[in-house]
Amino acid sequence: LRIAAEQNFHEWAQLSDRLRGYEPNGPFAHCVGSTAYFVGQYGNVLNGLITSFGELARTASLPAPRSVRTVEGQQVATVFPNGFLDKVMYPDFVGEIWLEPGAQLQQSAPQQQAAGVALVLGAGNYEAMLEVLQKAFIDNKVVVFKPNPVNDLSAVAGKVFAPLIRRGYLAVLSGGADVGAALVNHESVDELIMTGGCATYDRIVWGPPDQQAANQQNGSKQPTTPF
């Protein structure tokens, strides 16, 4: 995956620029190349996964948090940043996990998560496609990825994720609302994740606009798939 990302990085960033309307001679010429930052986040996360899975292979356990402290009876694990690149790309950011009072920190492992099929409906304003990595490597799922029509990265996603596609762990589909609706309601999909607008969320969860008020009142949430 890292080799595939390196080989297709420039095409990925250039496609992202075009989809955002950043053309060298256009009104947003000063933004050309800015999407490379978001594409680069994919590589940073991928490197973190490689490090974590390397540790898992060597020790049968994922890396421990950077530090763990107790604040008024709550355990707090500091998990970010990890390494130089995190500090460069996310200056002044710190990630912590606060456990419920009295709960004890336990390290999970991806292979302990229930297997299944996850549908990822991609974002219209973000190029890194990190949800695919999350579902495949952290949540132990086979993934169906449909990019947002306004940010259709399917052409480059087929190259970047080629190792997963060849092994049958990922399918990449493109299309509009009709394709998304068919996937959301497909019997093989066990869970789904989306990044999108409120109207899309409401349509997925509560059904067509003319039925949403009644469904909300009755609590008849759709689909029954975990969202």
Solvent accessible surface area in square Angstrom, and as a share of the most:
residue,aa,sasa,rsa
1,L,43,0.21
2,R,111,0.40
3,I,120,0.61
4,A,12,0.10
5,A,13,0.10
6,E,115,0.52
7,Q,140,0.62
8,N,20,0.10
9,F,66,0.27
10,H,131,0.59
11,E,66,0.30
12,W,1,0.00
13,A,9,0.07
14,Q,105,0.46
15,L,26,0.13
16,S,0,0.00
17,D,9,0.05
18,R,129,0.47
19,L,62,0.31
20,R,82,0.30
21,G,35,0.33
22,Y,35,0.13
23,E,75,0.34
24,P,96,0.60
25,N,154,0.79
26,G,21,0.20
27,P,118,0.74
28,F,100,0.42
29,A,40,0.31
30,H,149,0.67
31,C,29,0.17
32,V,64,0.37
33,G,38,0.36
34,S,52,0.34
35,T,1,0.00
36,A,28,0.22
37,Y,100,0.38
38,F,61,0.25
39,V,2,0.01
40,G,23,0.22
41,Q,15,0.07
42,Y,1,0.00
43,G,25,0.24
44,N,16,0.08
45,V,55,0.32
46,L,6,0.03
47,N,47,0.24
48,G,38,0.36
49,L,20,0.10
50,I,73,0.37
51,T,89,0.52
52,S,29,0.19
53,F,67,0.28
54,G,22,0.21
55,E,49,0.22
56,L,22,0.11
57,A,89,0.69
58,R,172,0.63
59,T,77,0.45
60,A,87,0.67
61,S,51,0.33
62,L,32,0.16
63,P,50,0.31
64,A,84,0.65
65,P,36,0.23
66,R,134,0.49
67,S,58,0.38
68,V,67,0.39
69,R,105,0.38
70,T,92,0.53
71,V,48,0.28
72,E,172,0.77
73,G,47,0.46
74,Q,46,0.20
75,Q,39,0.17
76,V,0,0.00
77,A,1,0.01
78,T,13,0.07
79,V,51,0.30
80,F,52,0.22
81,P,14,0.09
82,N,90,0.46
83,G,46,0.44
84,F,154,0.64
85,L,85,0.42
86,D,13,0.07
87,K,116,0.49
88,V,85,0.49
89,M,31,0.14
90,Y,42,0.16
91,P,80,0.50
92,D,151,0.78
93,F,131,0.55
94,V,100,0.58
95,G,20,0.20
96,E,66,0.30
97,I,90,0.46
98,W,121,0.43
99,L,26,0.13
100,E,131,0.59
101,P,95,0.60
102,G,60,0.58
103,A,41,0.32
104,Q,124,0.55
105,L,65,0.32
106,Q,161,0.72
107,Q,96,0.43
108,S,59,0.38
109,A,10,0.08
110,P,11,0.07
111,Q,114,0.51
112,Q,132,0.59
113,Q,68,0.30
114,A,79,0.62
115,A,84,0.65
116,G,18,0.17
117,V,38,0.22
118,A,0,0.00
119,L,0,0.00
120,V,1,0.00
121,L,19,0.09
122,G,6,0.06
123,A,9,0.07
124,G,30,0.29
125,N,109,0.56
126,Y,63,0.24
127,E,1,0.00
128,A,0,0.00
129,M,6,0.03
130,L,44,0.22
131,E,30,0.14
132,V,0,0.00
133,L,1,0.01
134,Q,76,0.34
135,K,22,0.09
136,A,20,0.15
137,F,51,0.21
138,I,68,0.35
139,D,29,0.15
140,N,52,0.27
141,K,25,0.10
142,V,61,0.35
143,V,1,0.00
144,V,23,0.13
145,F,4,0.02
146,K,12,0.05
147,P,3,0.02
148,N,37,0.19
149,P,76,0.47
150,V,104,0.60
151,N,5,0.03
152,D,46,0.24
153,L,3,0.01
154,S,27,0.17
155,A,71,0.55
156,V,0,0.00
157,A,0,0.00
158,G,29,0.28
159,K,94,0.40
160,V,0,0.00
161,F,0,0.00
162,A,24,0.18
163,P,24,0.15
164,L,14,0.07
165,I,60,0.31
166,R,172,0.63
167,R,150,0.55
168,G,51,0.49
169,Y,109,0.41
170,L,9,0.05
171,A,43,0.34
172,V,31,0.18
173,L,72,0.36
174,S,58,0.38
175,G,28,0.27
176,G,28,0.27
177,A,92,0.71
178,D,106,0.55
179,V,44,0.25
180,G,8,0.08
181,A,53,0.41
182,A,66,0.51
183,L,21,0.10
184,V,8,0.04
185,N,111,0.57
186,H,95,0.42
187,E,165,0.74
188,S,59,0.38
189,V,12,0.07
190,D,69,0.36
191,E,34,0.15
192,L,5,0.03
193,I,54,0.27
194,M,33,0.15
195,T,62,0.36
196,G,50,0.48
197,G,44,0.43
198,C,109,0.65
199,A,84,0.65
200,T,65,0.38
201,Y,97,0.37
202,D,42,0.22
203,R,133,0.48
204,I,23,0.12
205,V,1,0.01
206,W,50,0.18
207,G,11,0.11
208,P,52,0.32
209,P,92,0.58
210,D,126,0.65
211,Q,90,0.40
212,Q,30,0.13
213,A,78,0.61
214,A,54,0.42
215,N,26,0.13
216,Q,85,0.38
217,Q,160,0.71
218,N,112,0.57
219,G,51,0.49
220,S,43,0.28
221,K,90,0.38
222,Q,89,0.40
223,P,12,0.08
224,T,126,0.73
225,T,20,0.12
226,P,87,0.55
227,F,79,0.33
